[in-house]
């Protein structure tokens, strides 16, 4: 089942997408939005497989919205304007649905998403994008040392550069990080396994920093070490 959200300022268009998704039985449309800001906040907490995105939005265009989000997910544009087609494909959109589109045309677009190889896509993405000061900062996963949780903010410690302060929770970030490379070791810390230097007396050492190992995280941590 493909998980998806839809963003469109026309309620009628969202209702059509909801009906088509239900009928297809292959797309779970978990949420719909009429405002880009609401969609952005949702994606920061809940990753999805697919976004149905209108281009002609009142605040910022769908194209600018997609460029501004951290999550790199499959994209199907839904619009009444043909002139945006070329620019949409520069963003590697899976398809471009011209309104009003039929159910059969909708199915063809969804079928393209099904045929994508998620494993290959994951292999290619060796980085993560963080929203910092109204912009996006690209960080290689191999350069992340550890992440420190500070209420609703995170401090991302990176090799050979200043730490990034990001408005996000540890839980939402942990869902985006590969589990074979990163592990949560404390309610306030996620560490990079490959960048760990040593462990002694419930303290993990990374780049000269001391990170505590929480009692409830010990089993998972030692399983990783033993493997």
Helices and strands as residue ranges (DSSP letters): E 2-7, H 11-24, E 27-33, H 36-45, E 50-54, H 62-68, E 74-79, G 82-84, H 85-90, E 95-98, H 103-115, H 118-124, E 127-132, E 135-140, G 141-143, E 144-150, E 153-158, E 161-167, H 170-174, E 182-186, E 189-192, E 198-200, E 203-206, E 209-212, G 215-217, H 218-226
